[in-house]
Amino acid sequence: MQLSGLGYLVKEGFRNVWTNRIMSIASICVLVSCLVLTGSAVLFSMNVQNLVDTVSDNNETVVYLKDDVSKIEAVYIGKEIEKVKNVTKADYYPKDEAFKDYKEKLSDEVFAYLKDDNPLPDAYKVTMGDLSKYDGTVKKILAVKGVDSVRNRRDIAKRLTEVNNLVQTLSIAIMIALTIISLFIISNTIRATMYNRRFEISIMKSVGATDTFVRVPFVVEGMAIGLIASIISSVMIIFLYDGIINICSNVIPFTPIPITSVILYFALIFIGAGIVIGALSGFISIRKYLKLEGNEILGF
């Protein structure tokens, strides 16, 4: 196909958007809604993941050492704990420091009978990279010689993991559902365009027009609708995100992901998704007519 012919078909595709502007606007609105909802779900999932990571980093598990462990042995035990897979940090927590911290938090009467005796063991504050592997990591830590026990944080780890998995699953389900809805709506819009132009399509097929020549304007129409919707969605997500984050921050204090750090990626993904969904809609919609010839397209 010559460039002049391709240019004509592209112009026809954009002309179709304007000619069927009522249906095109409806399709754009639906696709904008789908993209904004999908983007919101992804941003929500990213913020939940960020929150989980923050809590995980601050969620230290205390590993207590045996009473007969010397200071030098404690150092070597710490190095062994750091070697355990999934342990990202192990900070030494001497019993003198622990005793001092407890005295500051509790009343003096609680420690009056102890005098200068310190019943607390030396310990390590351990941070894990993946809380979903908590049980396995604890098991390996307990196997280290000199480790006595681990303060159980299993419930916290389990809840954080469950919340994160649930949000990710819902986000994927929402994206799939909205993509199918978008394909359906845009396909119907393009079908309406084809119905209005069925006489023209019939004539083109009768004079020997190739399938590509007939298909391109409708694919371009779908791509144009997707492109316009993606640009609108990118602008909307900026204003909606800031507003929603301000409301959520008042309810649950947390540090959200700055929209400026991800909006470029979202805009590119929106544009790519919009164009692909539009192109697929046009391709699928025209396929039925390409199987027919002449008067068959008109229903004769």
VONULO-914837 format. One line per field, with one value per atom (N, C-alpha, C): atom name; x, y, z; residue number from 1. Coordinates in pm, whole numbers, plus 50000, padded with zeros to 5 digits. Layout:
atom	c(CA/...)
u	c(X/...)
v	c(Y/...)
w	c(Z/...)
n	c(NUM/...)
//
This chain:
atom	c(N/CA/C/N/CA/C/N/CA/C/N/CA/C/N/CA/C/N/CA/C/N/CA/C/N/CA/C/N/CA/C/N/CA/C/N/CA/C/N/CA/C/N/CA/C/N/CA/C/N/CA/C/N/CA/C/N/CA/C/N/CA/C/N/CA/C/N/CA/C/N/CA/C/N/CA/C/N/CA/C/N/CA/C/N/CA/C/N/CA/C/N/CA/C/N/CA/C/N/CA/C/N/CA/C/N/CA/C/N/CA/C/N/CA/C/N/CA/C/N/CA/C/N/CA/C/N/CA/C/N/CA/C/N/CA/C/N/CA/C/N/CA/C/N/CA/C/N/CA/C/N/CA/C/N/CA/C/N/CA/C/N/CA/C/N/CA/C/N/CA/C/N/CA/C/N/CA/C/N/CA/C/N/CA/C/N/CA/C/N/CA/C/N/CA/C/N/CA/C/N/CA/C/N/CA/C/N/CA/C/N/CA/C/N/CA/C/N/CA/C/N/CA/C/N/CA/C/N/CA/C/N/CA/C/N/CA/C/N/CA/C/N/CA/C/N/CA/C/N/CA/C/N/CA/C/N/CA/C/N/CA/C/N/CA/C/N/CA/C/N/CA/C/N/CA/C/N/CA/C/N/CA/C/N/CA/C/N/CA/C/N/CA/C/N/CA/C/N/CA/C/N/CA/C/N/CA/C/N/CA/C/N/CA/C/N/CA/C/N/CA/C/N/CA/C/N/CA/C/N/CA/C/N/CA/C/N/CA/C/N/CA/C/N/CA/C/N/CA/C/N/CA/C/N/CA/C/N/CA/C/N/CA/C/N/CA/C/N/CA/C/N/CA/C/N/CA/C/N/CA/C/N/CA/C/N/CA/C/N/CA/C/N/CA/C/N/CA/C/N/CA/C/N/CA/C/N/CA/C/N/CA/C/N/CA/C/N/CA/C/N/CA/C/N/CA/C/N/CA/C/N/CA/C/N/CA/C/N/CA/C/N/CA/C/N/CA/C/N/CA/C/N/CA/C/N/CA/C/N/CA/C/N/CA/C/N/CA/C/N/CA/C/N/CA/C/N/CA/C/N/CA/C/N/CA/C/N/CA/C/N/CA/C/N/CA/C/N/CA/C/N/CA/C/N/CA/C/N/CA/C/N/CA/C/N/CA/C/N/CA/C/N/CA/C/N/CA/C/N/CA/C/N/CA/C/N/CA/C/N/CA/C/N/CA/C/N/CA/C/N/CA/C/N/CA/C/N/CA/C/N/CA/C/N/CA/C/N/CA/C/N/CA/C/N/CA/C/N/CA/C/N/CA/C/N/CA/C/N/CA/C/N/CA/C/N/CA/C/N/CA/C/N/CA/C/N/CA/C/N/CA/C/N/CA/C/N/CA/C/N/CA/C/N/CA/C/N/CA/C/N/CA/C/N/CA/C/N/CA/C/N/CA/C/N/CA/C/N/CA/C/N/CA/C/N/CA/C/N/CA/C/N/CA/C/N/CA/C/N/CA/C/N/CA/C/N/CA/C/N/CA/C/N/CA/C/N/CA/C/N/CA/C/N/CA/C/N/CA/C/N/CA/C/N/CA/C/N/CA/C/N/CA/C/N/CA/C/N/CA/C/N/CA/C/N/CA/C/N/CA/C/N/CA/C/N/CA/C/N/CA/C/N/CA/C/N/CA/C/N/CA/C/N/CA/C/N/CA/C/N/CA/C/N/CA/C/N/CA/C/N/CA/C/N/CA/C/N/CA/C/N/CA/C/N/CA/C/N/CA/C/N/CA/C/N/CA/C/N/CA/C/N/CA/C/N/CA/C/N/CA/C/N/CA/C/N/CA/C/N/CA/C/N/CA/C/N/CA/C/N/CA/C/N/CA/C/N/CA/C/N/CA/C/N/CA/C/N/CA/C/N/CA/C/N/CA/C/N/CA/C/N/CA/C/N/CA/C/N/CA/C/N/CA/C/N/CA/C/N/CA/C/N/CA/C/N/CA/C/N/CA/C/N/CA/C/N/CA/C/N/CA/C/N/CA/C/N/CA/C/N/CA/C/N/CA/C/N/CA/C/N/CA/C/N/CA/C/N/CA/C/N/CA/C/N/CA/C/N/CA/C/N/CA/C/N/CA/C/N/CA/C/N/CA/C/N/CA/C/N/CA/C/N/CA/C/N/CA/C/N/CA/C/N/CA/C/N/CA/C/N/CA/C/N/CA/C/N/CA/C/N/CA/C/N/CA/C/N/CA/C/N/CA/C/N/CA/C/N/CA/C/N/CA/C/N/CA/C/N/CA/C/N/CA/C/N/CA/C/N/CA/C/N/CA/C/N/CA/C/N/CA/C/N/CA/C/N/CA/C)
u	c(50085/50000/50088/50059/50136/50105/50202/50185/50065/50038/49922/49793/49789/49669/49653/49765/49760/49715/49766/49726/49577/49523/49378/49299/49344/49272/49279/49395/49409/49314/49307/49215/49071/49039/48903/48871/48972/48952/48921/48996/48971/48838/48805/48677/48560/48578/48473/48443/48549/48531/48439/48462/48380/48241/48233/48104/48010/48065/47985/48018/48022/48073/47992/47861/47781/47826/47837/47882/48029/48108/48250/48268/48190/48198/48158/48054/48010/48122/48188/48298/48415/48446/48556/48526/48403/48365/48377/48332/48340/48486/48567/48707/48782/48748/48809/48776/48649/48608/48686/48699/48771/48918/48982/49124/49147/49060/49075/49055/48953/48929/49045/49095/49208/49332/49357/49471/49460/49338/49315/49341/49296/49319/49468/49541/49686/49757/49718/49779/49748/49625/49587/49672/49690/49771/49916/49968/50106/50123/50022/50031/50019/49933/49921/50052/50111/50240/50347/50344/50439/50419/50292/50260/50305/50279/50321/50472/50543/50690/50742/50675/50715/50695/50578/50549/50644/50674/50765/50904/50948/51080/51085/50972/50968/50923/50881/50828/50944/51016/51132/51092/51153/51134/51254/51227/51335/51378/51507/51566/51646/51604/51671/51782/51896/52008/52007/52079/52085/52165/52134/52194/52345/52396/52539/52623/52562/52634/52717/52844/52931/52913/52974/52963/53026/53141/53208/53125/53071/52986/52862/52808/52689/52716/52839/52876/52874/52931/52933/52792/52710/52572/52499/52525/52464/52502/52628/52673/52603/52581/52511/52364/52302/52162/52151/52248/52247/52262/52322/52339/52210/52114/51987/51913/51870/51799/51670/51643/51525/51549/51661/51697/51772/51717/51780/51866/51838/51914/51903/52013/52013/52095/52028/52094/52105/52224/52248/52176/52107/52028/52073/52179/52233/52132/52147/52049/52051/52166/52172/52086/52092/52010/51862/51830/51690/51637/51720/51680/51651/51736/51719/51590/51562/51439/51315/51317/51201/51179/51288/51277/51214/51242/51184/51036/50993/50854/50766/50823/50745/50778/50694/50712/50831/50887/51003/50970/50843/50804/50824/50804/50818/50961/51060/51200/51265/51186/51244/51305/51239/51287/51407/51432/51543/51677/51669/51791/51875/51994/52081/52081/52000/51997/51922/51977/51914/51876/51745/51703/51689/51707/51686/51807/51783/51895/51940/52057/52099/52010/51995/51905/51949/51882/51900/51763/51758/51637/51653/51571/51586/51474/51511/51414/51416/51295/51283/51239/51285/51251/51112/51071/50941/50870/50764/50693/50615/50589/50517/50604/50735/50828/50868/50784/50817/50847/50757/50773/50902/50931/51052/51178/51173/51289/51314/51207/51219/51276/51233/51281/51433/51481/51626/51703/51644/51709/51722/51617/51619/51723/51760/51860/52002/52019/52151/52193/52313/52363/52376/52316/52321/52191/52100/51969/51876/51808/51719/51574/51523/51383/51363/51244/51208/51072/51062/50932/50842/50731/50643/50568/50590/50515/50438/50406/50344/50211/50128/49995/50007/50099/50118/50166/50262/50316/50206/50125/50019/49915/49876/49775/49826/49950/50007/50015/50056/50066/49929/49829/49693/49636/49657/49607/49672/49802/49875/49829/49813/49768/49626/49539/49401/49394/49469/49469/49522/49628/49684/49587/49520/49421/49304/49253/49141/49182/49302/49350/49356/49408/49417/49277/49186/49048/48978/48999/48939/48994/49124/49185/49131/49118/49067/48923/48840/48698/48679/48752/48737/48790/48894/48945/48840/48775/48669/48554/48514/48405/48442/48565/48611/48606/48656/48653/48511/48421/48281/48218/48237/48175/48230/48363/48423/48388/48384/48346/48205/48113/47977/47971/48054/48059/48105/48209/48262/48164/48092/47989/47882/47847/47750/47803/47932/47995/47988/48018/48017/47876/47778/47640/47601/47642/47612/47685/47798/47878/47874/47771/47766/47756/47688/47678/47816/47892/48027/48118/48104/48185/48148/48017/47969/48027/48029/48083/48233/48307/48451/48480/48403/48425/48390/48288/48243/48346/48418/48518/48655/48663/48788/48881/48829/48912/48964/49088/49146/49091/49104/49058/49129/49259/49337/49283/49250/49199/49067/48984/48855/48876/48969/48986/49053/49153/49237/49159/49062/48992/48923/48870/48799/48897/49011/49115/49168/49190/49238/49134/49006/48900/48908/48925/48936/49059/49171/49294/49280/49210/49189/49106/49001/48917/49001/49084/49170/49272/49329/49429/49367/49253/49184/49147/49094/49054/49174/49287/49406/49462/49457/49506/49417/49286/49191/49210/49229/49246/49371/49480/49605/49590/49516/49494/49403/49298/49202/49265/49353/49410/49495/49556/49639/49554/49444/49359/49285/49238/49166/49259/49380/49476/49508/49540/49573/49456/49334/49217/49191/49200/49173/49281/49407/49517/49504/49462/49445/49338/49230/49123/49173/49242/49291/49396/49479/49585/49528/49409/49344/49288/49256/49200/49312/49406/49519/49649/49722/49847/49948/49993/50095/50158/50270/50339/50305/50223/50181/50291/50274/50366/50334/50432/50405/50359/50250/50196/50295/50378/50476/50581/50603/50705/50654/50523/50469/50378/50342/50243/50291/50421/50474/50454/50485/50467/50319/50233/50090/50039/50086/50043/50083/50206/50252/50174/50147/50069/49926/49866/49731/49724/49822/49823/49839/49932/49951/49828/49769/49649/49532/49514/49402/49413/49533/49553/49534/49588/49576/49430/49360/49219/49137/49163/49091/49119/49245/49282/49218/49221/49158/49008/48946/48802/48768/48847/48824/48850/48955/48991/48884/48837/48735/48602/48566/48435/48423/48530/48524/48537/48583/48611/48487/48372/48248/48216/48234/48199/48297/48421/48520/48494/48415/48382/48269/48199/48085/48125/48043/48069/47948/47973/47870/47740/47633/47497/47482/47570/47561/47581/47666/47691/47564/47484/47362/47246/47269/47164/47069/47111/47026/47053)
v	c(49880/50000/50125/50221/50344/50434/50526/50616/50706/50748/50834/50762/50633/50554/50533/50510/50492/50621/50733/50864/50887/50846/50861/50778/50653/50564/50615/50671/50727/50846/50932/51047/51001/50893/50839/50789/50729/50680/50793/50903/51018/51085/51084/51143/51064/50933/50849/50887/50925/50965/51086/51182/51304/51278/51198/51169/51101/51010/50937/50990/51123/51185/51149/51129/51095/50961/50862/50729/50733/50815/50826/50886/50991/51054/50954/50875/50774/50672/50629/50533/50592/50719/50786/50796/50831/50843/50709/50603/50470/50429/50451/50413/50496/50626/50712/50657/50622/50566/50439/50353/50227/50250/50341/50368/50434/50528/50596/50498/50413/50313/50214/50172/50080/50145/50271/50344/50365/50394/50414/50285/50173/50043/50012/50041/50015/50107/50235/50330/50290/50244/50198/50079/49986/49868/49907/50003/50049/50113/50193/50258/50158/50057/49952/49874/49844/49774/49858/49988/50080/50083/50084/50083/49954/49842/49711/49704/49756/49756/49841/49956/50045/49978/49916/49845/49728/49660/49545/49589/49703/49754/49790/49841/49882/49768/49659/49547/49453/49490/49413/49293/49181/49060/49045/49029/49020/48874/48852/48718/48717/48636/48631/48525/48561/48468/48396/48286/48209/48286/48260/48336/48320/48203/48177/48226/48298/48348/48471/48470/48584/48694/48810/48923/48889/48822/48786/48684/48586/48485/48550/48652/48722/48788/48839/48902/48799/48681/48575/48523/48516/48472/48571/48700/48802/48786/48753/48731/48610/48507/48388/48420/48502/48542/48622/48711/48792/48707/48590/48501/48429/48426/48357/48429/48354/48411/48478/48596/48679/48774/48760/48855/48971/49090/49207/49286/49272/49347/49278/49279/49222/49315/49390/49486/49428/49436/49383/49469/49402/49469/49414/49472/49419/49428/49338/49331/49456/49522/49646/49755/49764/49864/49829/49701/49656/49685/49658/49684/49832/49916/50062/50106/50051/50087/50047/49929/49883/49970/50012/50097/50232/50282/50410/50397/50279/50259/50217/50144/50092/50170/50154/50226/50169/50249/50207/50091/50084/49979/49840/49831/49701/49649/49739/49699/49713/49757/49783/49658/49545/49423/49362/49404/49348/49409/49533/49609/49626/49572/49586/49462/49363/49240/49263/49211/49223/49084/49051/48916/48901/49011/49007/48948/48877/48822/48922/48901/48976/48934/49022/48992/49062/49027/49094/49138/49259/49307/49276/49185/49134/49187/49233/49278/49181/49141/49046/49118/49068/49130/49093/48969/48920/48853/48920/48867/48740/48715/48592/48468/48490/48379/48379/48439/48458/48326/48229/48102/48031/48024/47957/48028/48161/48239/48219/48222/48202/48064/47964/47828/47821/47892/47891/47969/48078/48156/48074/48000/47917/47806/47772/47666/47717/47849/47906/47877/47827/47792/47917/47912/48025/48102/48079/48144/48067/48139/48074/48074/48191/48200/48324/48331/48444/48497/48628/48686/48675/48608/48574/48696/48724/48829/48768/48641/48569/48629/48669/48723/48851/48939/49065/49034/48944/48908/48849/48763/48698/48799/48892/48991/49084/49129/49218/49148/49022/48945/48925/48893/48872/48999/49114/49242/49271/49253/49280/49189/49061/48965/48995/49034/49066/49187/49291/49413/49384/49307/49273/49192/49095/49012/49096/49183/49270/49363/49416/49507/49436/49315/49238/49207/49168/49137/49260/49375/49500/49534/49521/49554/49465/49335/49242/49275/49297/49326/49455/49558/49687/49682/49604/49588/49523/49419/49351/49446/49524/49621/49723/49773/49872/49816/49693/49629/49617/49579/49560/49692/49799/49928/49987/49988/50046/49963/49832/49745/49779/49800/49836/49971/50065/50196/50183/50104/50086/50007/49914/49842/49938/50037/50137/50216/50248/50317/50231/50104/50015/49999/49997/49983/50105/50223/50345/50349/50281/50285/50152/50071/49939/49945/50049/50062/50089/50177/50208/50086/50010/49889/49788/49778/49685/49720/49848/49892/49863/49895/49870/49722/49635/49492/49445/49507/49468/49502/49613/49655/49597/49509/49439/49500/49583/49642/49531/49541/49439/49452/49345/49348/49457/49474/49575/49715/49742/49873/49905/49804/49824/49835/49757/49747/49869/49924/50028/50146/50206/50323/50291/50170/50134/50107/50049/50029/50164/50256/50390/50463/50444/50506/50458/50328/50274/50327/50336/50387/50534/50611/50753/50770/50690/50694/50659/50555/50514/50620/50686/50791/50909/50955/51068/51034/50914/50871/50861/50815/50799/50933/51033/51167/51227/51216/51268/51196/51064/50983/51024/51051/51089/51219/51314/51443/51424/51345/51324/51254/51157/51078/51164/51269/51360/51431/51491/51567/51476/51362/51269/51210/51177/51114/51207/51332/51428/51445/51454/51472/51352/51233/51110/51086/51113/51093/51186/51309/51405/51356/51299/51246/51125/51033/50911/50942/51043/51079/51130/51191/51238/51124/51013/50896/50804/50771/50684/50756/50804/50873/50780/50816/50740/50830/50786/50862/50804/50874/50820/50832/50755/50766/50895/50985/51110/51081/51143/51120/51164/51265/51314/51208/51114/51011/50898/50888/50776/50819/50947/50989/50969/50988/50968/50823/50730/50587/50556/50614/50590/50646/50765/50826/50739/50689/50603/50472/50416/50291/50316/50427/50463/50477/50549/50570/50436/50356/50225/50137/50133/50051/50102/50234/50292/50261/50276/50250/50103/50016/49871/49826/49872/49835/49885/50011/50067/49991/49957/49884/49745/49679/49545/49553/49657/49673/49690/49775/49795/49670/49598/49476/49369/49353/49251/49286/49413/49456/49440/49466/49463/49321/49229/49094/49027/49049/48988/49034/49163/49217/49173/49147/49107/48965/48889/48753/48753/48868/48878/48944/48931/48988/49066/49183/49261/49275/49218/49233/49163/49066/48999/49098/49199/49301/49380/49399/49477/49394/49265/49177/49129/49142/49096/48951)
w	c(50000/50000/50000/49909/49901/50021/50049/50162/50145/50021/49995/50028/49991/50021/50170/50241/50386/50454/50404/50460/50446/50332/50310/50409/50433/50524/50668/50707/50841/50859/50758/50763/50775/50703/50710/50851/50914/51051/51147/51139/51226/51191/51060/51019/51076/51086/51144/51290/51363/51503/51511/51422/51423/51368/51260/51198/51297/51375/51475/51616/51629/51751/51876/51861/51979/52036/51949/51993/52034/51964/51998/52137/52167/52299/52408/52378/52475/52499/52391/52404/52481/52451/52520/52670/52703/52844/52917/52850/52911/52929/52825/52833/52936/52946/53049/53188/53207/53337/53369/53268/53289/53319/53246/53267/53403/53440/53569/53684/53672/53777/53786/53670/53669/53729/53686/53741/53891/53937/54081/54157/54099/54165/54174/54067/54067/54167/54170/54264/54409/54430/54564/54605/54512/54538/54567/54490/54511/54649/54690/54820/54934/54916/55018/55028/54913/54913/54981/54953/55016/55168/55210/55353/55418/55350/55401/55414/55312/55316/55432/55453/55562/55698/55713/55839/55856/55745/55751/55797/55744/55782/55930/55980/56120/56213/56154/56231/56269/56372/56413/56499/56471/56550/56644/56772/56871/56887/56868/56884/57014/57109/57240/57239/57300/57308/57443/57449/57574/57679/57805/57916/57925/57885/57902/57784/57693/57575/57614/57579/57609/57504/57530/57437/57301/57306/57180/57103/57174/57108/57048/57117/57067/56932/56916/56787/56675/56701/56599/56569/56673/56653/56562/56583/56499/56353/56327/56189/56127/56207/56158/56127/56211/56187/56058/56034/55912/55786/55800/55685/55648/55740/55712/55600/55503/55388/55434/55381/55412/55529/55600/55705/55640/55651/55589/55687/55816/55916/56051/56125/56261/56350/56436/56525/56666/56720/56855/56959/57050/57155/57290/57349/57476/57589/57685/57794/57882/57892/57972/57910/57778/57708/57719/57707/57719/57859/57960/58099/58120/58064/58076/58008/57888/57815/57892/57951/58028/58152/58215/58335/58302/58182/58141/58111/58064/58026/58144/58238/58351/58479/58579/58706/58783/58872/58951/59044/59088/59182/59121/58989/58923/58935/58934/58935/59073/59171/59304/59364/59350/59414/59340/59219/59142/59182/59236/59269/59143/59142/59025/58936/58972/58893/58762/58655/58522/58473/58472/58432/58280/58206/58062/57989/57880/57801/57693/57639/57521/57404/57307/57197/57069/56961/56831/56779/56728/56660/56512/56464/56327/56238/56120/56020/55903/55860/55749/55623/55510/55382/55335/55354/55308/55426/55474/55591/55560/55432/55397/55424/55440/55468/55616/55698/55840/55911/55899/55973/55936/55806/55761/55809/55809/55854/56002/56081/56226/56256/56182/56202/56181/56077/56049/56156/56206/56311/56439/56474/56595/56585/56460/56441/56465/56474/56497/56642/56660/56792/56880/56999/57091/57098/57001/57001/57093/57180/57276/57228/57190/57148/57061/57000/56914/56956/56974/57008/56886/56905/56792/56738/56608/56538/56421/56434/56323/56282/56379/56347/56265/56305/56231/56089/56079/55948/55858/55918/55841/55791/55879/55840/55732/55745/55644/55508/55510/55386/55323/55405/55354/55292/55358/55304/55170/55163/55039/54925/54953/54851/54804/54899/54864/54771/54804/54722/54582/54572/54441/54357/54422/54350/54299/54386/54346/54233/54238/54134/53999/53998/53873/53820/53909/53868/53809/53872/53824/53686/53667/53538/53426/53454/53353/53318/53421/53399/53319/53356/53288/53145/53121/52985/52895/52946/52869/52841/52942/52923/52817/52822/52724/52583/52568/52435/52383/52471/52431/52386/52464/52433/52304/52290/52170/52047/52061/51948/51900/51993/51954/51885/51932/51867/51722/51701/51566/51481/51541/51466/51414/51500/51456/51337/51341/51228/51103/51116/51000/50945/51034/50987/50903/50949/50874/50740/50732/50611/50535/50562/50501/50348/50296/50151/50090/50158/50111/50118/50229/50244/50136/50108/50005/49868/49837/49707/49699/49808/49809/49789/49858/49843/49701/49643/49509/49402/49422/49321/49351/49450/49474/49577/49668/49773/49865/49904/49992/50134/50210/50349/50428/50401/50472/50444/50318/50278/50351/50366/50434/50586/50639/50784/50846/50780/50841/50900/50828/50887/51020/51032/51155/51269/51235/51337/51384/51288/51323/51409/51377/51457/51602/51621/51755/51826/51754/51813/51852/51770/51799/51926/51938/52058/52181/52168/52279/52316/52217/52242/52316/52267/52331/52475/52496/52630/52724/52672/52757/52802/52715/52751/52860/52840/52940/53074/53068/53190/53267/53195/53260/53337/53279/53346/53467/53450/53559/53679/53652/53761/53853/53797/53878/53982/53936/54028/54126/54077/54165/54270/54232/54324/54441/54410/54516/54614/54559/54644/54734/54676/54752/54857/54822/54916/55036/55011/55121/55219/55165/55250/55330/55261/55326/55433/55407/55503/55634/55626/55748/55832/55764/55834/55884/55793/55827/55791/55890/55861/55792/55675/55604/55498/55445/55342/55206/55127/54998/54892/54786/54672/54597/54575/54502/54359/54319/54184/54078/54110/54012/53977/54067/54044/53955/53936/53858/53742/53736/53637/53494/53469/53334/53290/53381/53349/53327/53412/53397/53265/53228/53103/52984/52986/52876/52872/52991/52997/52949/52993/52949/52797/52741/52596/52524/52571/52509/52521/52642/52664/52581/52578/52502/52354/52299/52156/52124/52210/52186/52197/52301/52318/52201/52158/52044/51916/51893/51771/51770/51885/51893/51868/51924/51904/51757/51688/51545/51465/51501/51429/51444/51569/51596/51529/51534/51483/51332/51259/51113/51058/51142/51094/51034/51095/51047/50905/50878/50747/50639/50677/50578/50526/50598/50554/50452/50438/50348/50217/50120/49988/49939/49879/49811/49883/49824/49880/50015/50048/50177/50292/50270/50372/50400/50295/50309/50361/50374/50426/50317/50190/50078/50047)
n	c(1/1/1/2/2/2/3/3/3/4/4/4/5/5/5/6/6/6/7/7/7/8/8/8/9/9/9/10/10/10/11/11/11/12/12/12/13/13/13/14/14/14/15/15/15/16/16/16/17/17/17/18/18/18/19/19/19/20/20/20/21/21/21/22/22/22/23/23/23/24/24/24/25/25/25/26/26/26/27/27/27/28/28/28/29/29/29/30/30/30/31/31/31/32/32/32/33/33/33/34/34/34/35/35/35/36/36/36/37/37/37/38/38/38/39/39/39/40/40/40/41/41/41/42/42/42/43/43/43/44/44/44/45/45/45/46/46/46/47/47/47/48/48/48/49/49/49/50/50/50/51/51/51/52/52/52/53/53/53/54/54/54/55/55/55/56/56/56/57/57/57/58/58/58/59/59/59/60/60/60/61/61/61/62/62/62/63/63/63/64/64/64/65/65/65/66/66/66/67/67/67/68/68/68/69/69/69/70/70/70/71/71/71/72/72/72/73/73/73/74/74/74/75/75/75/76/76/76/77/77/77/78/78/78/79/79/79/80/80/80/81/81/81/82/82/82/83/83/83/84/84/84/85/85/85/86/86/86/87/87/87/88/88/88/89/89/89/90/90/90/91/91/91/92/92/92/93/93/93/94/94/94/95/95/95/96/96/96/97/97/97/98/98/98/99/99/99/100/100/100/101/101/101/102/102/102/103/103/103/104/104/104/105/105/105/106/106/106/107/107/107/108/108/108/109/109/109/110/110/110/111/111/111/112/112/112/113/113/113/114/114/114/115/115/115/116/116/116/117/117/117/118/118/118/119/119/119/120/120/120/121/121/121/122/122/122/123/123/123/124/124/124/125/125/125/126/126/126/127/127/127/128/128/128/129/129/129/130/130/130/131/131/131/132/132/132/133/133/133/134/134/134/135/135/135/136/136/136/137/137/137/138/138/138/139/139/139/140/140/140/141/141/141/142/142/142/143/143/143/144/144/144/145/145/145/146/146/146/147/147/147/148/148/148/149/149/149/150/150/150/151/151/151/152/152/152/153/153/153/154/154/154/155/155/155/156/156/156/157/157/157/158/158/158/159/159/159/160/160/160/161/161/161/162/162/162/163/163/163/164/164/164/165/165/165/166/166/166/167/167/167/168/168/168/169/169/169/170/170/170/171/171/171/172/172/172/173/173/173/174/174/174/175/175/175/176/176/176/177/177/177/178/178/178/179/179/179/180/180/180/181/181/181/182/182/182/183/183/183/184/184/184/185/185/185/186/186/186/187/187/187/188/188/188/189/189/189/190/190/190/191/191/191/192/192/192/193/193/193/194/194/194/195/195/195/196/196/196/197/197/197/198/198/198/199/199/199/200/200/200/201/201/201/202/202/202/203/203/203/204/204/204/205/205/205/206/206/206/207/207/207/208/208/208/209/209/209/210/210/210/211/211/211/212/212/212/213/213/213/214/214/214/215/215/215/216/216/216/217/217/217/218/218/218/219/219/219/220/220/220/221/221/221/222/222/222/223/223/223/224/224/224/225/225/225/226/226/226/227/227/227/228/228/228/229/229/229/230/230/230/231/231/231/232/232/232/233/233/233/234/234/234/235/235/235/236/236/236/237/237/237/238/238/238/239/239/239/240/240/240/241/241/241/242/242/242/243/243/243/244/244/244/245/245/245/246/246/246/247/247/247/248/248/248/249/249/249/250/250/250/251/251/251/252/252/252/253/253/253/254/254/254/255/255/255/256/256/256/257/257/257/258/258/258/259/259/259/260/260/260/261/261/261/262/262/262/263/263/263/264/264/264/265/265/265/266/266/266/267/267/267/268/268/268/269/269/269/270/270/270/271/271/271/272/272/272/273/273/273/274/274/274/275/275/275/276/276/276/277/277/277/278/278/278/279/279/279/280/280/280/281/281/281/282/282/282/283/283/283/284/284/284/285/285/285/286/286/286/287/287/287/288/288/288/289/289/289/290/290/290/291/291/291/292/292/292/293/293/293/294/294/294/295/295/295/296/296/296/297/297/297/298/298/298/299/299/299/300/300/300)
//
